[in-house]
Amino acid sequence: MTAKEKAKELFDRFYGIEPVQPIYIGMDKGQSKQCALICVDEILEFAYYIEWEKKEEAISKLKFLKEVKEEINKL
């Protein structure tokens, strides 16, 4: 999955477009974007406090999340 696809998936889940979403949350586009960004920020903040055994893999995943954040901002 690309960063752009992940960004769209997160946004859609809040916006109520995602087909697996059991209920419509009822957020507008701006609110959906903010919630998706909050999710990514929380994961990034948490990740900085973990002692990584495989640093290269961890760095790669953190870079991916930052790309997801950039893609969310483009929505």
N, C-alpha and C positions, 0 to 999 in steps of 0.2 A: 504494500500500500504506500502510495506517495504521501508527502506532507500535505499536498493540496487535497487529496482524497480524504485524509484523516481530518483536516480542517473542516471540510464540507460535512463529513459524518457527524462531528461534534456539533456543528452549527445546526444541522437538520434535526438532531435529537432534541435540542431545546426549542427549535422553531415548530416542532410537531410534524415534520415531514417524514421522518424516519419511519418506515413501515412497521418495525418491531416495537415502536413506541406504543405502549398500551393505552395511553391517554394523551389528549392534546393539552399541552401545558399552557397554551394561550399567550405566548410571548411574541412581541413584535420583533422585527429584524434586529434592531439595536440591542434589545434586551438579550436576545439569543446569542448575539456576537459577544456581548459582555460576559455572559455566563460561560461560554466556551473558552474565552480568554482566561477567566478566573480558574477554570479547571486546569489549563495548561500551566499557569503560574504556580498553582498549588503543587503540582507534580514536580515542576522544576525546583521550587524551594525545598521540598522534601528530599529531592535527589541529592542536593548539595551536602546533606548531613549524613549520607550513607557512606560507609567505607567500602569502596568497590574492590572486588577481587580481580575483576577483569576490566581494568581502566579503559582500554581501547574501546571495548564494547559499550561501556557506560558513556564515554564521551560521544560515541556515535549516536546513541539513543538520545542524549541530551541535545545534540545538534539537530536531530530529527524533530524533537519537540519544539525547538526554537523555530524551525522551518514551518511547523504546523501553526505556530503563533503568527508568523508572518502571513501565512495563507488566510488565516481567520481575519486578519486585519484587512485583507484585500476584498473580502466578501461584501 
